């Protein structure tokens, strides 16, 4: 139901430039532009774009345009850009109420959010936003390891990640956390896996979505890799890291490998499907020893430059 996919080409409709893969069929509504942090060393998104909160009247006009085109066909909505919770609570409530009245059959409204923003926002405000209709938050954890979080300039500590997750769940949101496989490189994969599992176990998010780190041009970590200061993790290391992460997890989350960068299609409910997914990884590690075609395919995924 994405407006951009199905025909609306009005020049004044402001499309979000990025969205999660799980929102491929969602109506896209841009509330903010850019990223208020925009310092993560692995990220090439929103570069050269100054963060701003769009004018409320412009947003409401976009909702009206989408309503006129799609009416009651809209079932899911994604709000962009990177951190819509930066908008004032009253403004978000107004937007969400308008979405609800404009699209009476909507089942899910989601948004990117930043852990530190959630941690700082009063619980009562989060509850108001949730009750107004924002159902799910997509948040980048990347890693739970303190050293790596600092190294990639994520701007949040493990404690803040845990606080944000627990607070969002208390407010009633579905919580979707992203883990960046390989962000520790060839050397720090084990501490990355263990530290990440420790944070995830304390939050127990509804969704754990893994992405494999692929160095992107125009990101600081890409430059670090090209000058030899960061060694990209091998396919074996990525798989061992993922296996250890799964083994250490004690959660009731959905584990999803829903991205083209990932080496294996790992999907399951934890803890029920843990053994099956761990077994899949073990089999892949064995096959890598003899299957050059598999290795070539996995290597190609690690060098994508357009995600």
N, C-alpha and C positions, 0 to 999 in steps of 0.2 A: 504493500500500500504506500510505498515511498513516493512522495509527490514528484521527485525528480525522475523516477522511473516511469511513471504512468501519465506524463503529459503536461503537467503544469510548468510553463516556462516563463511565467511573468518576471519581468526584469526586477521588480521590486520585492520579490519573495527571496528571503535571505536563508539559503540552505546551509546547515552545518557541514563543514568539510570532512568531519570524521564521525564514525559511529561504530559501536560494537558489531561484530558479525551476527550476533543473535538478534540484532535490530534491523536486519536486511529488509524486512517487509513492513517496517513501521513507518508511520507518518513522522517526518522530521521537522522539528520546530526549534528554531534558534533563539535562545533567551540571552545568552552571553556570547561574546566573541573572544576567541583566544583562550589563553591559560594565565591565571593570576600568578602562578609560580614560575613555570617555564624555564626551570634550571636543571632538570634531570639530564644527566650526561648521556643517557642512551636514547633520548627522544629527539626526533626531528620535526615533530608536529608544532604547528602554530608559530614557527619561527618568523620573525619580521612582522608579527601581528600584535598590536597593542591590545591588552585586555580591556574590555569594556562591557558594561551591562546595557543591553539594547533598551531603547525607549519603549515603555509599556504600550503606547498607542500603536507603534509599529508592530509589536508582537501580536496584539489583538487583531490588527488588520491581516496579518499572516494567517491567523486562525480562521478568520472569516473567509479568506480566499480558499483555504483548504476545505472548509466546510461546504462552500458553494460547489466545489469540484467533486468531493467524495461523499458528503452527507453521512449516512449511517453505515457506510462500508468500512470505516476505520475501526480496527480492533486493538491495535497497539500503537503507542506514540513514544518517540525518543526525543528528549530535550537536550540540545547542545548549547555551548560547546563543552569545555572541559570541566566546568565546576559551576553549575547553575545555582548551587546553594549560596554562592556569593551574593546573589540578589536578596533584597530585603524580604522577610517572611511575608509581609502583607502583599507584596507584589507577586510572589510565587503563588500565594493562595488565590489571588485574583485570576492569574493565568490558568491555574489548575481548575478552578471553578468554571471558567469560560470553556476550557477543553471538555469538561464533563457535560455541560449543557449543549455544546456544539456537536459532540460525538457521543450520543447516548448509549452506544453499544461498545464503547471502549472497555477493554479488559485489563490493559496494563499500560502504565506510564512510567518510563524509566529515565535515568539521567546519569551522566558521569558525575563524580564528586571526589573531593580530595579529603583524605583522612583527617588532616589537621583542621580543615574547615568544619567537619562534622564534630570533632572533639571540642571545638570552641563554641559551637552554636548551642544555645540553651535547649535543653531537652524539650521544654514546652513548645518551642518554635518548631523543632523537628516533628513533634506530634501533630501540630497544626498542619504542617506541610503534608505529612502522611495522610491525615484525615481528609485533606482537600483532594487527594487523588494520586500523589506520587507514590508509586508502589515499590519500585526497586532502585537501588543505587549500585552503580558500577564503579568500583574503586581499585586503583592500582596499588597493591601491596609490593609487588616485584620481588622483594625478599624480606625475611624477618630477621636477618643477621644484622647486628648493630654496625659492624665495621663496613659491610657492603652498602647498607642504607646511607651511611655517611659518604662513602666513596662515590656513589652515583648521585649524590646531592638530592636525595628524595625529599629532604626537608621535614622528616618526621622520624621519631624514634620508635623502637618496637613497642614501648609502653603506650605511645600515642596511637599507634596502629590498633592496639588492643582496645584502648578506650573508645576510639571511634567506632569500631565494629560492634562492641557491646552496646554502645549508646544508640546506634542506628537500629539494632535489633530490638532494643527496649522501646524505641519509638514506633516499632511495627513494620519497618522496612524489610523487604527481602534484600539480602546483602550478597553481592557478587564481587569476589576478590580475584584479582589477576596476579599470577605468579610468573616471573620471567625466568624460564629455565636457561641456564648457561650464563647468567649475569655475573657469576663468580669466576668465569673463565675456566681454564684448564686446571688452575691451582686450587681454587677455593670452592669447589663444587660441594664438598661434604659439609662445610660450615654453612653454606647457603641452604642446603637441603634441611639440615637439622634446625637451624635458626628459623627458617620459614615454617616448618612443621610446628615448632614451639608456639609461634604467634597464632597460627591457624587453629591449633588445639585450644587456645584460650578464647578465641572468637567463635569457633564453630559456625562459619558462614553458611548460608544456604547454597552458595555456588562457589566452587574453586575452579577458575578457568586458567589453564596454563598456556603460555606463549613461549616460543623459543627465541632467545635473543638473536636478532639478526642486525649487525651493525648497519646503520643507515647514514648515508652521506648527509652532511650538514649537522651532524650531532657530535659533541665533544668526544664521546667514547669511540666513535669511528676514527677520529684522528689519533686517538691513543692507540688503537689497534694498528693503524697503518704505520705508525712509527715504532712499533714493536714493544710497547709498554703494556699491552694487554694481549694475552694469548687466547684466541677463540677456542672454546671447548670443542673437543672432538665428538662425533656421534656417540661413541662408546661412553664418554663422560656424561653427555646429556642423558643418556639412557640410565646410567648408574645413578645419577643424581635424582632422576624421576623415580626410580625404584626405591631409593632410600627415603625420599619424601613420602611416598605412599606408605612405606613400612612404618614410618614414624607417626603418621596421622592417626589421631583418635577423635574423629569427628563424625557427624551425621550428614555431611555435605554431599551435593552432587559434584562429581569430579568430571570436568569437561575439557577435552583437547580440541576445541572448535576453532582452529586457525590453520591456515595453509603452511605456516612456518614449522609446525610440530612434526616430529618424526614418526609418531604412531597415533592411530585413532583411538585413544584411551577415553572411554566414557563409562561412567558407572556411578552407582550410589554407594556411599561409604557408611558403614564398614562392609556391607554385604558383598560388594564386588571387588574388594581390595585384592584378594588372593588371585582372582582371575586376571586383573590388570598387572599385578606383579609378575605373574606367570608369562603374560604376553611380552613383557619387557625382557625377561630372562631368555625367552625363545628368540627374540630379536637380537639380543647380544650374542647368542650362539651362532645365529645365521650370519651375522656380520663378519665372523671369522673366515667364512668361506665364500660368501656371496658378494662379488665385486659390483654387480648391478645394484644391489640394495645399498651398498656403501655410496655409490655414485649418486643415487637418487637422494639419499639423506644429505650428502654434501651439497647438492644443488639447492636444497631447501634452506641451508644455512647461509646462502649467499644471495637471497632475494633482496632487491633494493627498492621494490615498489610494493609496500604492504598496505 
